[in-house]
């Protein structure tokens, strides 16, 4: 073979090798591209899968009860065809709602206490409310003996739904109902260490047993009673002097040990950059420190304190407690509002500092603030259901206390406790001083119209050194907290603490 032919063959072989290497390289590149696409698809599938798992967990933890208990959920109708709606009890096993069966086989919901628990327990007719709504699914679920349920299915009979045991104290609720009498207003009682709702009362009220017959009248509301409104959680009121709790707390936190040196001379009225403030009834309190300013609820002294506060810090404190936030409580509630900011003028600041101005608060939220201080600065989320159980009494689900966090230091809460004790010892709450245990609290008279008509407020807890109950009471348009709200609190403390 000639040298030329051999060289040509070698050239061809080299070209073949280059072509093969190029082809192999292209194949590997294509393979990598294919692997990358597979990985991308795999990652997308995994991400979607994890997202579905995450949403399912979130749904079960957050949204499930709301969706299941939604009155438009058709599943409730199906459950009602085979389950007798369960009974609702107070914490001491008094029947608050039960299903009664007529001779013709019809079922009717019966409320033994009539209107006493109408807002807390709620109703089933004309839209569900209260515990009837929040616990609709458990009440229409049966955890009774499976064999018994199977036999009932074959017989065409209904099984008994689970019972709901609330945290409500029947005796305490009835005491509050009687004590509030014919006045409009609201009463809330909490257990500070757990958040258990012991009482949740609102007036005017209605009878859930006859709500169908009275519905048109209730909706028309010709007398402006708003009986369907739960004032305890949805009613918004100026807090009056009960808000001095917040003002005093902010002053103490800003001034550390210096707050003990606060001094002011009250002449019954004072002007703050052209804004006139009067003490209730024009009373002159004389020389005051912070403790006496709080105990005697001196408006001019607290206006003086208010103008010197750091408004940004004040707002942060209020919002830490829960102002301007929709708090998840498991039942309908309105958010309380604190509107001061760095743009607010002095007139608005001094009014807010004494509990007037644009501040709005619900009785439930006022009870939460009071309970947090009673509980050494830790706020517990209010809850109204203790547990559910089957017809044999076996616990199906237990609800436990839920902390909303340490809102203020224990040392600050302790100072506030001392100030609130002094209100009862020497201030506007002395009518509570003769009891067998110490009470701590704060009165309030919140003006809400040009004539100076006032809502009467009282918030407090007892025993002061080992709180078992905290109350928040508002009596609409009545007058002073000392005269109209404290007597209700006294009867409640006597009922609960004996």
C-alpha positions as CSV (number, residue, x, y, z in Angstrom):
1,X,0.0,0.0,0.0
2,X,1.4,3.4,-1.0
3,X,2.2,6.0,1.7
4,X,-0.5,8.2,0.2
5,X,-3.2,5.6,0.6
6,X,-2.1,4.9,4.2
7,X,-2.2,8.5,5.1
8,X,-5.7,8.9,3.6
9,X,-6.9,6.0,5.7
10,X,-5.4,7.5,8.9
11,X,-7.1,10.8,8.1
12,X,-10.4,9.0,7.6
13,X,-9.9,7.2,10.9
14,X,-9.1,10.4,12.8
15,X,-12.2,12.0,11.3
16,X,-14.3,9.0,12.4
17,X,-12.8,9.3,15.9
18,X,-13.6,13.0,16.0
19,X,-17.1,12.4,14.7
20,X,-17.6,9.7,17.4
21,X,-16.3,11.9,20.2
22,X,-18.5,14.7,18.9
23,X,-21.5,12.4,18.8
24,X,-20.7,11.0,22.3
25,X,-20.3,14.5,23.6
26,X,-23.6,15.5,22.1
27,X,-25.3,12.4,23.5
28,X,-23.9,13.1,27.0
29,X,-25.1,16.7,26.7
30,X,-28.5,15.6,25.6
31,X,-28.6,13.0,28.4
32,X,-27.7,15.8,31.0
33,X,-30.4,18.0,29.5
34,X,-32.9,15.1,29.8
35,X,-31.8,14.4,33.4
36,X,-32.1,18.1,34.3
37,X,-35.7,18.1,32.9
38,X,-36.5,15.0,34.8
39,X,-35.1,16.6,38.0
40,X,-37.1,19.8,37.4
41,X,-40.3,17.8,37.0
42,X,-39.4,15.7,40.0
43,X,-38.8,18.8,42.1
44,X,-42.0,20.4,40.9
45,X,-44.0,17.3,41.8
46,X,-42.3,17.1,45.2
47,X,-43.0,20.8,45.8
48,X,-46.7,20.4,44.9
49,X,-46.9,17.4,47.1
50,X,-45.3,19.1,50.1
51,X,-47.5,22.1,49.4
52,X,-50.6,19.9,49.5
53,X,-49.4,18.3,52.8
54,X,-48.6,21.8,54.3
55,X,-52.1,23.1,53.3
56,X,-53.7,20.0,54.7
57,X,-51.9,20.4,58.0
58,X,-52.8,24.1,58.0
59,X,-56.4,23.3,57.1
60,X,-56.8,20.8,59.9
61,X,-55.1,23.1,62.5
62,X,-56.7,26.4,61.5
63,X,-59.6,26.3,59.0
64,X,-61.2,22.8,59.5
65,X,-63.5,23.8,62.3
66,X,-64.7,26.9,60.5
67,X,-65.4,25.1,57.3
68,X,-67.1,22.1,59.0
69,X,-69.2,24.3,61.3
70,X,-70.2,26.6,58.4
71,X,-74.0,26.6,58.4
72,X,-73.9,26.3,54.6
73,X,-72.0,23.0,54.8
74,X,-74.4,20.3,53.5
75,X,-72.7,17.7,55.5
76,X,-74.5,19.0,58.6
77,X,-77.8,18.1,57.0
78,X,-76.7,14.6,56.3
79,X,-75.4,14.2,59.9
80,X,-78.6,15.5,61.3
81,X,-80.6,12.7,59.6
82,X,-78.8,10.0,61.6
83,X,-77.5,11.8,64.7
84,X,-79.5,13.4,67.5
85,X,-77.9,16.8,68.2
86,X,-75.9,16.5,71.4
87,X,-76.4,18.3,74.7
88,X,-74.6,21.4,75.9
89,X,-73.6,21.6,79.6
90,X,-72.2,24.2,81.9
91,X,-68.9,23.3,83.7
92,X,-70.9,21.9,86.6
93,X,-73.1,19.8,84.3
94,X,-76.2,22.0,84.2
95,X,-78.1,21.5,80.9
96,X,-77.8,24.6,78.8
97,X,-79.2,23.2,75.5
98,X,-80.7,19.8,74.6
99,X,-82.8,18.2,71.9
100,X,-86.3,17.1,72.8
101,X,-88.3,14.7,70.8
102,X,-92.0,15.1,70.2
103,X,-94.7,12.4,70.1
104,X,-94.7,12.7,66.3
105,X,-91.0,12.1,66.2
106,X,-90.1,15.7,65.5
107,X,-87.1,17.2,67.2
108,X,-86.8,20.6,68.8
109,X,-83.9,22.4,70.5
110,X,-84.7,23.4,74.1
111,X,-82.9,25.9,76.3
112,X,-83.8,25.5,80.0
113,X,-82.3,28.9,81.0
114,X,-84.3,30.7,78.3
115,X,-82.5,34.0,77.6
116,X,-79.7,33.8,80.3
117,X,-77.2,32.1,78.0
118,X,-78.6,33.2,74.6
119,X,-75.4,34.9,73.4
120,X,-72.9,32.5,74.8
121,X,-74.6,29.2,74.0
122,X,-76.4,30.6,71.0
123,X,-79.2,29.2,68.9
124,X,-79.8,26.9,66.0
125,X,-82.9,28.6,64.5
126,X,-82.5,31.4,62.0
127,X,-78.7,31.0,61.6
128,X,-76.6,29.4,64.3
129,X,-74.6,31.4,66.8
130,X,-72.5,30.8,69.9
131,X,-71.4,27.4,71.0
132,X,-74.2,25.9,68.9
133,X,-72.3,27.2,65.8
134,X,-68.7,26.7,66.9
135,X,-69.4,23.1,68.1
136,X,-72.0,22.1,65.5
137,X,-69.9,19.3,64.0
138,X,-69.0,17.7,67.4
139,X,-72.7,17.9,68.5
140,X,-73.7,16.1,65.3
141,X,-71.0,13.4,65.7
142,X,-71.5,10.3,67.7
143,X,-68.7,8.4,69.5
144,X,-71.1,6.1,71.3
145,X,-70.7,2.3,71.1
146,X,-70.1,1.3,67.4
147,X,-72.3,-1.8,67.7
148,X,-75.1,0.3,69.1
149,X,-74.7,2.7,66.3
150,X,-74.8,-0.1,63.7
151,X,-78.0,-1.5,65.3
152,X,-79.6,2.0,65.2
153,X,-78.8,2.2,61.5
154,X,-80.6,-1.2,60.8
155,X,-83.5,0.0,63.0
156,X,-83.7,3.3,61.2
157,X,-83.1,5.1,64.5
158,X,-80.7,8.0,65.3
159,X,-77.6,7.7,67.5
160,X,-77.0,10.2,70.3
161,X,-74.5,13.0,69.4
162,X,-71.6,13.9,71.6
163,X,-72.1,16.3,74.4
164,X,-70.2,19.6,74.8
165,X,-69.1,20.7,78.3
166,X,-68.5,24.4,78.4
167,X,-66.3,26.4,80.8
168,X,-69.4,28.5,81.8
169,X,-70.4,28.6,85.4
170,X,-74.2,28.4,85.5
171,X,-74.6,30.0,89.0
172,X,-72.2,32.8,88.1
173,X,-74.0,33.6,84.8
174,X,-77.4,33.7,86.5
175,X,-75.9,36.0,89.2
176,X,-74.6,38.4,86.6
177,X,-77.9,38.2,84.7
178,X,-79.9,39.1,87.8
179,X,-77.5,41.8,89.0
180,X,-77.4,43.6,85.6
181,X,-81.2,43.7,85.8
182,X,-83.0,45.8,83.3
183,X,-79.9,47.7,82.2
184,X,-78.2,47.4,78.8
185,X,-74.6,46.2,79.0
186,X,-72.3,43.2,79.3
187,X,-70.5,41.1,81.9
188,X,-67.5,38.9,81.3
189,X,-65.7,36.7,83.8
190,X,-62.5,34.8,83.1
191,X,-60.2,32.5,85.0
192,X,-56.9,34.4,84.7
193,X,-54.6,31.4,84.8
194,X,-56.3,29.5,82.0
195,X,-58.5,31.9,80.0
196,X,-61.6,29.9,80.7
197,X,-64.8,31.9,80.1
198,X,-66.8,31.6,83.3
199,X,-69.5,34.2,82.3
200,X,-70.3,35.9,79.0
201,X,-73.5,37.9,79.3
202,X,-75.1,40.6,77.1
203,X,-78.3,42.6,77.5
204,X,-80.8,43.2,76.0
205,X,-81.3,39.5,75.2
206,X,-83.8,37.2,73.6
207,X,-85.2,33.7,74.2
208,X,-83.8,31.2,71.8
209,X,-86.8,28.9,72.5
210,X,-89.1,31.5,70.8
211,X,-86.7,33.2,68.4
212,X,-88.6,32.0,65.3
213,X,-91.9,33.6,66.5
214,X,-90.1,36.8,67.5
215,X,-87.6,37.0,64.6
216,X,-89.3,39.8,62.7
217,X,-89.5,41.9,65.8
218,X,-85.9,41.3,66.7
219,X,-84.7,42.2,63.3
220,X,-86.9,45.3,63.0
221,X,-85.5,46.4,66.4
222,X,-87.9,49.4,66.7
223,X,-86.6,50.1,70.3
224,X,-83.0,50.1,69.3
225,X,-82.1,47.2,71.6
226,X,-79.8,45.3,69.3
227,X,-80.7,42.1,71.2
228,X,-79.1,39.9,68.7
229,X,-75.7,41.6,69.2
230,X,-73.4,40.0,71.7
231,X,-72.2,43.1,73.5
232,X,-69.6,41.2,75.5
233,X,-67.5,40.5,72.4
234,X,-68.9,42.8,69.7
235,X,-69.9,45.9,71.6
236,X,-67.4,48.7,71.3
237,X,-67.3,51.3,74.1
238,X,-65.1,54.2,75.3
239,X,-63.2,52.5,78.1
240,X,-63.3,55.6,80.4
241,X,-61.0,55.5,83.4
242,X,-60.4,51.7,83.1
243,X,-58.0,52.8,80.3
244,X,-55.8,54.5,83.0
245,X,-54.5,51.0,83.5
246,X,-52.7,51.3,80.1
247,X,-51.7,54.9,80.7
248,X,-50.2,54.1,84.1
249,X,-48.4,51.0,82.8
250,X,-46.8,53.0,80.0
251,X,-45.7,55.7,82.4
252,X,-44.2,53.1,84.7
253,X,-42.3,51.4,81.9
254,X,-40.9,54.7,80.6
255,X,-39.8,56.0,84.0
256,X,-38.6,52.8,85.8
257,X,-37.9,53.8,89.4
258,X,-38.6,57.5,88.8
259,X,-42.4,56.8,88.6
260,X,-42.4,56.7,92.5
261,X,-41.4,60.4,92.5
262,X,-44.4,61.5,90.4
263,X,-46.2,64.5,92.0
264,X,-49.2,66.5,90.9
265,X,-51.6,68.9,92.6
266,X,-55.2,68.6,91.4
267,X,-57.6,71.6,91.6
268,X,-60.5,69.8,89.9
269,X,-59.6,71.1,86.5
270,X,-56.6,72.0,84.4
271,X,-55.6,73.1,80.9
272,X,-53.1,71.4,78.7
273,X,-52.1,73.6,75.7
274,X,-55.6,74.9,75.5
275,X,-57.4,71.7,76.2
276,X,-59.4,71.8,79.4
277,X,-59.8,68.6,81.5
278,X,-62.1,68.3,84.5
279,X,-62.2,65.7,87.2
280,X,-65.5,63.8,87.6
281,X,-68.0,66.1,89.3
282,X,-65.3,68.8,89.5
283,X,-63.8,67.1,92.5
284,X,-60.4,68.6,93.7
285,X,-58.0,65.8,94.8
286,X,-55.2,67.9,96.1
287,X,-51.6,66.7,96.2
288,X,-51.2,63.3,94.5
289,X,-48.6,60.7,93.7
290,X,-49.1,58.1,91.0
291,X,-50.7,55.6,93.4
292,X,-53.3,58.1,94.6
293,X,-53.9,59.5,91.1
294,X,-54.8,56.0,90.1
295,X,-56.9,55.2,93.2
296,X,-58.9,58.4,93.0
297,X,-59.1,58.2,89.2
298,X,-57.9,61.8,88.8
299,X,-58.5,63.0,85.2
300,X,-56.2,66.0,85.4
301,X,-53.3,64.1,86.8
302,X,-53.6,61.4,84.1
303,X,-53.9,64.1,81.4
304,X,-50.7,65.5,82.8
305,X,-49.1,62.1,82.6
306,X,-50.4,61.5,79.0
307,X,-48.9,64.7,77.5
308,X,-45.4,63.5,78.5
309,X,-45.6,60.0,77.2
310,X,-43.7,58.6,74.2
311,X,-46.7,58.0,71.8
312,X,-44.8,55.5,69.6
313,X,-44.0,53.5,72.7
314,X,-47.5,53.8,74.1
315,X,-49.0,52.5,70.8
316,X,-46.6,49.6,70.8
317,X,-47.7,48.6,74.3
318,X,-51.4,48.8,73.5
319,X,-50.9,46.8,70.3
320,X,-48.8,44.2,72.2
321,X,-51.9,43.7,74.4
322,X,-54.1,43.3,71.3
323,X,-55.5,46.7,70.4
324,X,-56.0,47.2,66.6
325,X,-55.9,43.4,66.1
326,X,-58.5,40.9,65.2
327,X,-58.0,38.3,68.0
328,X,-59.0,34.7,67.2
329,X,-61.3,33.6,69.9
330,X,-63.6,31.0,68.3
331,X,-66.6,33.3,68.3
332,X,-67.6,36.6,66.7
333,X,-65.7,39.5,68.2
334,X,-64.7,43.1,67.1
335,X,-61.3,44.5,67.5
336,X,-60.6,47.2,70.0
337,X,-58.9,50.3,68.7
338,X,-56.2,52.7,69.8
339,X,-55.6,55.4,67.3
340,X,-52.9,57.7,68.7
341,X,-49.7,58.1,66.7
342,X,-47.0,60.8,66.3
343,X,-49.3,63.0,64.3
344,X,-52.0,63.2,67.0
345,X,-52.5,66.6,68.6
346,X,-52.3,67.3,72.4
347,X,-56.1,67.4,72.7
348,X,-56.5,63.9,71.4
349,X,-53.6,62.7,73.5
350,X,-55.0,64.0,76.8
351,X,-58.5,62.7,76.1
352,X,-57.0,59.2,75.2
353,X,-54.9,59.2,78.4
354,X,-58.0,59.4,80.5
355,X,-60.0,56.8,78.5
356,X,-62.0,59.1,76.3
357,X,-61.1,60.3,72.8
358,X,-61.4,57.7,70.0
359,X,-60.3,54.6,71.9
360,X,-62.9,51.8,71.6
361,X,-62.9,48.6,73.6
362,X,-65.0,45.4,74.0
363,X,-65.8,44.1,77.5
364,X,-64.1,40.8,76.6
365,X,-60.9,42.6,75.6
366,X,-61.0,44.7,78.8
367,X,-61.3,41.4,80.7
368,X,-58.3,40.0,78.8
369,X,-56.1,43.0,79.8
370,X,-57.2,42.6,83.5
371,X,-56.6,38.9,83.5
372,X,-53.2,39.3,82.0
373,X,-52.2,41.6,84.9
374,X,-53.8,39.2,87.4
375,X,-51.7,36.4,85.8
376,X,-48.4,38.1,86.2
377,X,-48.3,39.7,82.8
378,X,-49.1,36.5,80.8
379,X,-52.3,36.7,78.6
380,X,-54.3,33.5,78.1
381,X,-56.6,33.2,75.2
382,X,-60.2,33.0,76.3
383,X,-62.0,29.8,75.5
384,X,-65.5,28.5,76.2
385,X,-65.4,24.8,75.6
386,X,-63.7,22.5,78.1
387,X,-64.2,19.2,76.4
388,X,-66.6,17.0,74.4
389,X,-67.7,13.5,75.6
390,X,-69.8,10.7,74.3
391,X,-73.1,9.6,75.8
392,X,-71.3,7.2,78.2
393,X,-69.2,10.2,79.6
394,X,-65.9,9.3,77.9
395,X,-63.9,12.3,76.9
396,X,-63.6,12.6,73.2
397,X,-61.6,15.8,72.9
398,X,-60.1,18.0,75.6
399,X,-59.4,21.7,75.1
400,X,-56.4,23.1,76.9
401,X,-55.3,26.6,77.9
402,X,-53.4,28.6,75.2
403,X,-51.0,31.3,76.2
404,X,-50.8,34.4,74.0
405,X,-47.5,35.3,75.5
406,X,-45.8,37.3,78.3
407,X,-47.2,40.7,77.4
408,X,-45.4,42.7,80.1
409,X,-42.8,41.7,82.7
410,X,-44.0,40.2,85.9
411,X,-42.5,43.2,87.8
412,X,-44.7,45.6,85.9
413,X,-47.8,43.4,86.4
414,X,-47.0,43.4,90.1
415,X,-46.9,47.2,90.3
416,X,-50.2,47.4,88.5
417,X,-51.7,44.9,91.0
418,X,-50.6,47.1,93.9
419,X,-52.2,50.2,92.2
420,X,-55.4,48.2,91.6
421,X,-55.5,47.1,95.2
422,X,-55.2,50.7,96.3
423,X,-58.4,51.5,94.3
424,X,-60.3,49.2,96.6
425,X,-58.3,50.1,99.7
426,X,-58.7,53.9,99.5
427,X,-60.1,55.0,96.1
428,X,-63.2,54.7,94.0
429,X,-63.7,51.0,94.8
430,X,-63.9,51.1,98.6
431,X,-67.3,49.4,98.6
432,X,-65.4,46.2,97.8
433,X,-63.0,46.6,100.8
434,X,-65.1,44.8,103.4
435,X,-65.0,41.4,101.9
436,X,-63.2,38.3,103.4
437,X,-60.6,38.5,100.7
438,X,-58.8,41.4,99.0
439,X,-60.1,42.7,95.6
440,X,-58.1,44.6,93.0
441,X,-59.7,46.7,90.3
442,X,-60.4,49.9,88.5
443,X,-63.6,51.8,88.0
444,X,-64.6,53.9,85.0
445,X,-67.2,56.4,83.9
446,X,-67.1,56.8,80.1
447,X,-68.9,59.8,78.7
448,X,-70.3,59.1,75.2
449,X,-72.6,62.1,74.3
450,X,-72.7,65.9,74.6
451,X,-74.8,65.7,77.7
452,X,-72.1,63.9,79.6
453,X,-74.1,60.6,79.9
454,X,-71.7,57.9,81.1
455,X,-71.3,54.2,80.7
456,X,-70.4,52.6,84.1
457,X,-67.3,50.4,84.1
458,X,-65.5,48.1,86.5
459,X,-62.7,45.7,85.8
460,X,-61.0,43.7,88.6
461,X,-60.0,40.4,90.1
462,X,-60.1,38.4,93.3
463,X,-58.6,37.3,95.5
464,X,-56.1,40.0,94.8
465,X,-53.0,37.9,95.9
466,X,-54.1,34.7,94.3
467,X,-56.6,35.6,91.5
468,X,-59.3,33.0,90.7
469,X,-61.6,35.2,88.7
470,X,-61.3,38.4,86.7
471,X,-64.4,40.5,85.7
472,X,-65.2,43.2,83.2
473,X,-68.5,44.9,83.5
474,X,-70.1,47.8,81.5
475,X,-73.6,49.2,82.3
476,X,-74.7,51.4,79.4
477,X,-75.7,55.0,80.2
478,X,-76.0,54.4,83.9
479,X,-73.4,56.8,85.5
480,X,-70.4,56.0,87.6
481,X,-68.7,52.6,87.8
482,X,-68.6,52.9,91.6
483,X,-72.4,53.1,91.8
484,X,-73.5,50.8,89.1
485,X,-70.8,48.4,88.0
486,X,-69.2,47.5,91.4
487,X,-72.4,46.1,93.0
488,X,-72.5,43.6,90.1
489,X,-68.9,42.7,90.6
490,X,-69.4,42.3,94.3
491,X,-72.3,39.8,93.8
492,X,-70.2,37.8,91.3
493,X,-67.2,37.6,93.6
494,X,-69.5,36.5,96.5
495,X,-71.1,33.8,94.2
496,X,-67.9,32.4,92.9
497,X,-65.6,32.7,95.9
498,X,-68.2,32.2,98.6
